[in-house]
Amino acid sequence: MSTAILVVEDEPGIQEVLKFNLAQHGYEVGVASDGESALSLLRGAMPDLVLLDWMLPGMSGIEVARRIRNDARLKAIPIIMLTARAEERDKVQGLDLGADDYITKPFSPHELLARIKAVLRRRAPELTDDPVEAAGLRLDPVSHRAFASGKALDLGPTEFRLLHFFMTHPERVYSRAQLLDQCWGDHVFVEERTIDVHIRRLRGALETSGHDRLIQTVRGAGYRLSTTLN
């Protein structure tokens, strides 16, 4: 599943350059030219990150960021502010409102891509291509392979996404609804109990090595991945 980025930028030239460069690096790109359009798109389907220009027509980027952070459904989306305003007080204002990073125009595509990767690594590590390891499990998103105690696992695509998410968020409990949003997307309508089927399949794939015990059921709350084999 491609990482989705919403570009909110009113200058057509910059918008096209951003869209082209991000698409070239495998990102799924949506665009909006003003704050109202951006919020409308966000109400339909959540991206994994928002590139948000400060100086927008009508509603400012700062106001868009404020509304995102005050919305229970949207508040966890990482935001990178794009702006020509280089003064420290402007940067502080943007960061205080909840922006995860701040890039001053003009910037190079290489700098932008590095900043995006850094923010995703901090806020959404399951969206990066970094290999992850936990308690004898190793998963490589690039080769789409997973190993338990050095032996390759036979995982379906959904079980692979679940394991990747668990391994990048160990020891945290996630409800079925949260797992659906993270591994299927909030715009996909799937019964919550579908999660139980895929958890059983994931545990079955891990059973031979004994790593099925890492996937723990938390009664009344959901599931978590433990980092120790008990």
HELIX and SHEET records of a PDB file:
HELIX    1   1 PRO A   12  GLN A   24  1                                  13    
HELIX    2   2 GLY A   35  GLY A   44  1                                  10    
HELIX    3   3 GLY A   61  ARG A   69  1                                   9    
HELIX    4   4 GLU A   88  ASP A   96  1                                   9    
HELIX    5   5 PRO A  109  ARG A  123  1                                  15    
HELIX    6   6 PRO A  125  LEU A  127  5                                   3    
HELIX    7   7 PRO A  157  THR A  168  1                                  12    
HELIX    8   8 ARG A  176  CYS A  183  1                                   8    
HELIX    9   9 THR A  194  LEU A  206  1                                  13    
HELIX   10  10 HIS A  211  LEU A  214  5                                   4    
SHEET    1   A 5 GLU A  28  ALA A  32  0                                        
SHEET    2   A 5 ALA A   4  VAL A   8  1                                        
SHEET    3   A 5 LEU A  49  ASP A  53  1                                        
SHEET    4   A 5 ILE A  79  THR A  83  1                                        
SHEET    5   A 5 ASP A 101  THR A 104  1                                        
SHEET    1   B 4 VAL A 132  ALA A 134  0                                        
SHEET    2   B 4 LEU A 137  ASP A 140 -1                                        
SHEET    3   B 4 ARG A 145  ALA A 148 -1                                        
SHEET    4   B 4 LYS A 151  ALA A 152 -1                                        
SHEET    1   C 2 ILE A 215  VAL A 218  0                                        
SHEET    2   C 2 GLY A 222  LEU A 225 -1                                        
END                                                                             
